[in-house]
Amino acid sequence: MRLSAHRAHLGYCTNIHPGESWPEVRAALATELLSVRARVAPGRSFGIGLRLSALAAQQLEAPGELERFGEWLGANDLYVFTINGFVHGAFHGTRVKERVYLPDWRDPERLDYTDRLGRLLAALLPPDVEGSVSSVPLGFRSELHAEPELQACAAQLLRHAATLVRLEEATGRRVALALEPEPCCTLETVAEAASYFGRFLRSEAAAAQLAALTGLSRARASAALRTHLGVCLDACHAAVEFESVAAALAALDAADVGVKKLQLSSGLRIERDGEAMREALEAFADQVYLHQVVVREASGQLARYVDLDQALARPVDGDSEWRVHFHVPIFRRELGAFDSTQGWLGELLAAQRERGVSRQLEVETYTWQVLPAHLRQASVSDDIARELEWVLDELGEART
């Protein structure tokens, strides 16, 4: 949806719908997405946050397929403004866990996949809309953290920036890559992402490399880095890391890093550790997704756990506060034995309302299939509609 303030767009990420092939994605768009649109925005142009696996992206590039999809979008007054390029492979119905970060940004396969998504989005974007592709925060920290590896990732990112520069020159459509900080990843926090950009992607050396790849002047290459490379700020991830909204935005401003997309999401928040809380949390320990946990000890120190089962194995400490990377419906603040991080998201939306943090807003609650039963009593399309309606209310936007 086109919002009234700050030339922003709102949609939801279709990674909530199972589907790894392009025919499966198309089927979900024709049923679930149209159902959501009928409730939330009848008679209005409706924006899509499209999730494409590597397989689906390849199939969409087949001769005639992209044209047919564009015709379908036009016939239904729909448009694609962002693509989720985080997950390269399967995302539903199988064990995903730490494989979600592969291939990482050292691997040419990640570059090829993201280049393809950029081409597809440039072909789909309306002429007056800038697009974004969100991606992994380089990789998984235990696998990718050494200085040479960070430099190798930067070199790949600069090659992708060159692709985006050439796409804009050829099509007139502007696409940006948005790296998405996440707990236990190479870029774990917004502050770490800002630091990485400052060292590797906002330097004179980076501008010189992009200039060599594109033929741009050094000054234009430096500007292109700011245009085409930024971050995706996921509200759940930042809240789980105990970052503050103000500090996160200040760090990005100081590093001159644009927020190319806001992912509107909430995680689990437990004010005090205890046996009852532990029992309630066990229902969220699924075997599909990774659910990182950050615990703030009574001393104020942060303890991090790669997955929920590891955190549940620690001794009970009634004075600690837990935050869990498990996306829950954003319209729910209370979740039985604990709360959500909805308050953090509310602060972020207040900042969006006041200053226009980003032009791309995407609701992302991909865990619907593994939510405990008491949190998914309605249909998936009904819950997505409620999430979008909650966001519109928070932003002071008309629903229809």
Number of C-alpha atoms within 10 A of each C-alpha: 21 17 16 12 16 15 12 18 23 23 26 26 22 25 23 20 23 16 22 21 18 20 13 13 20 15 13 17 17 12 11 17 20 18 16 22 22 13 15 22 18 14 11 15 15 25 21 22 24 21 26 27 24 24 15 20 21 16 16 22 16 10 9 9 13 16 15 12 14 16 13 14 18 12 9 14 13 19 22 22 29 35 26 24 26 24 22 27 18 18 22 19 12 10 15 17 16 17 18 20 22 19 20 23 25 21 13 13 15 25 19 14 19 27 21 18 28 26 18 17 23 26 18 20 19 14 12 9 21 20 25 31 28 27 25 27 25 28 28 22 16 11 11 19 15 11 9 10 15 18 15 13 22 21 19 18 24 22 18 22 26 25 21 25 25 14 19 16 11 10 12 14 22 23 29 28 28 26 25 27 27 25 25 21 22 23 25 21 25 29 19 16 26 27 19 17 22 16 16 19 25 21 14 15 14 21 24 17 19 28 20 14 16 15 13 17 14 18 12 13 25 22 13 20 24 17 19 24 26 26 27 26 29 22 27 30 28 26 27 26 24 16 16 15 19 11 12 18 20 15 17 22 13 11 17 15 23 22 23 28 28 26 23 28 28 34 27 26 25 21 17 15 18 15 11 10 15 16 12 14 19 13 12 17 18 16 13 16 21 20 25 23 26 25 23 20 15 12 8 10 10 15 12 18 18 19 20 21 18 13 21 16 9 9 9 14 13 13 13 19 18 22 26 29 27 28 23 25 25 27 18 16 18 13 15 11 14 18 18 28 27 25 14 22 25 19 16 21 23 16 17 20 16 12 11 16 22 19 23 25 28 26 24 28 26 22 18 19 15 19 18 17 11 9 15 16 10 11 11 16 19 16 20 29 21 19 23 25 20 16 23 18 12 16 19 14 14 11 14 11
